[in-house]
Amino acid sequence: MIGAAASSTDLLAHFSKRYPRLYHMAQSGSWPSIRERGLLSTTALLDLFEVTGSTRREIESQWRPTGVPISHPIHGTAVIRDQWPMPPGHLAAGLNGIAPQQWYEFLNRKTFLWLSEDRLIRMLSARPYRATAHDVLILDTRAFVGEYVDRIAVCPINSGFAMPMFGKVTPRSFETFQTIEHRAETEGLSGLAELTVDYAAPGAWRFVTSVESWRGKQCLGTIWRR
């Protein structure tokens, strides 16, 4: 555990030593768009594509059991990722003091990265994704966190998974996400699952060390390497 007196440089070094790489799983073919626009949350992507009204509410505030395609006359097409393992009935059983709609909106404002390859492969191997190829971005933790630390939060669970395990849904609330500093001072930095950036990381491509194509547990090859 890092003491309160530790400098931000020491904390970043400690965090990066424990989690030297970050992993972002994206739809196959997404890398050119990410390189141009950065990592965008669902909310940021809806803003960019100027999606409004009932269509936006259905995407941003309700459960998405499947991916949702959107289009724009300038920006082309994109697919908003599904939230299949987070149905409102199960989700409500794990939420502390908030409604499913609030949780959907809260998560949709974040862009997500895994803190370990094990977590990444677990997601790639999930039933809805294992047969489909994905672009996997691998980023340098120290450089990325140093750039976005003021908007970063970490989380010890897969916040988008709300299916019952052994008959229970893992409890979660807004406080499940903490700054790196707060987490280090209270519970330590071990056992973290996710790192998030609020709204968007527009310059994320600058910290990508490689992009790989994966299908399930198999790496199909390298798409790009710095």
Summary of the structure (lengths in Angstrom):
residues: 226
radius of gyration: 17.3
end to end distance: 33.5
largest distance: 51.6
contacts: 669
relative contact order: 0.22
helix: 36%
strand: 28%
